[in-house]
Structure formats: C-alpha cells, structure tokens
C-alpha cells in the first residue's frame, strides 16, 4: 500500500503517482488516466477509456450480427 498526498495544483487538486505505479499502468507524462467508480464506493484509476471499451463492445456485437453483409460489402 502506498499513501498518496493530495496537493493543490493551480485551481485543482492532484496526486503524484509513484514511478512504480506509473510503470505498472504503462503511462508517462502527458498520458491520460480515467477515474471510474468501482463497487462499494471505491474508485479505479485506469489508462483505458471506458467509453471506448463500450463503443468497441457495441461494434463487435454489430459486426457479429452482420458479418455476412459486411463480408459482401468488403468484396
């Protein structure tokens, strides 16, 4: 467990991620992180955009349903 301290950054609040956490998340300076709610009132920090994941799920369902039509269109 690592304790993070909240600091004032301009008009916002921020935390500094330890290098080990940044390496585990495969992120660096300028990369985006997403804060999402997790069960039990907790939060999750991830480099993956949950909206993109949802869009990909919808796209995969669509492609699976219409794979024959899409195959013909690709010819």
C-alpha positions in Angstrom: 0.0 0.0 0.0 1.2 3.5 -0.9 -0.1 6.6 0.8 -0.7 9.5 -1.7 -1.0 13.1 -0.6 -3.5 15.4 -2.2 -1.8 18.7 -3.3 -3.1 21.9 -4.8 -2.2 22.3 -8.5 -3.5 25.6 -9.8 -7.2 25.7 -9.1 -7.4 21.9 -8.9 -6.2 19.1 -6.6 -3.8 16.4 -7.7 -1.8 13.5 -6.5 1.7 12.4 -7.6 1.9 8.7 -8.7 5.0 6.9 -7.6 7.2 5.7 -10.5 6.3 2.1 -9.8 2.6 2.8 -10.2 3.2 4.7 -13.5 5.2 1.8 -14.8 2.5 -0.7 -13.8 -0.1 1.4 -15.6 2.3 1.9 -18.6 1.8 5.7 -18.5 4.1 8.7 -18.6 3.9 12.4 -18.6 1.1 13.8 -20.7 -0.8 10.5 -20.9 -4.5 10.4 -19.8 -5.8 8.4 -16.9 -9.5 7.7 -16.3 -11.1 7.7 -12.8 -14.1 5.4 -12.7 -16.4 4.3 -9.9 -15.9 0.8 -8.6 -18.3 -1.3 -6.5 -18.5 -0.5 -2.8 -18.0 3.3 -3.2 -14.3 2.8 -4.3 -12.7 4.4 -7.4 -10.5 2.8 -10.1 -7.7 4.6 -12.0 -7.0 3.2 -15.4 -5.3 4.3 -18.7 -8.2 2.7 -20.6 -11.1 4.9 -21.7 -14.3 3.2 -20.5 -16.4 4.9 -23.3 -14.1 3.5 -25.9 -14.5 0.0 -24.4 -18.2 0.3 -24.5 -18.1 1.5 -28.1 -16.0 -1.5 -29.1 -18.4 -3.9 -27.4 -21.3 -2.4 -29.4 -19.2 -2.6 -32.6 -18.2 -6.2 -32.1 -21.9 -7.1 -31.5 -22.9 -5.3 -34.7 -20.1 -7.0 -36.7 -21.0 -10.4 -35.4 -24.7 -9.9 -36.3 -24.0 -8.6 -39.8 -20.7 -10.4 -40.6 -22.1 -11.9 -43.9 -23.3 -8.5 -45.1 -20.0 -6.9 -44.1 -18.1 -9.6 -45.9 -20.1 -9.0 -49.1 -19.5 -5.2 -48.8 -15.8 -5.8 -48.5 -15.6 -7.5 -51.9 
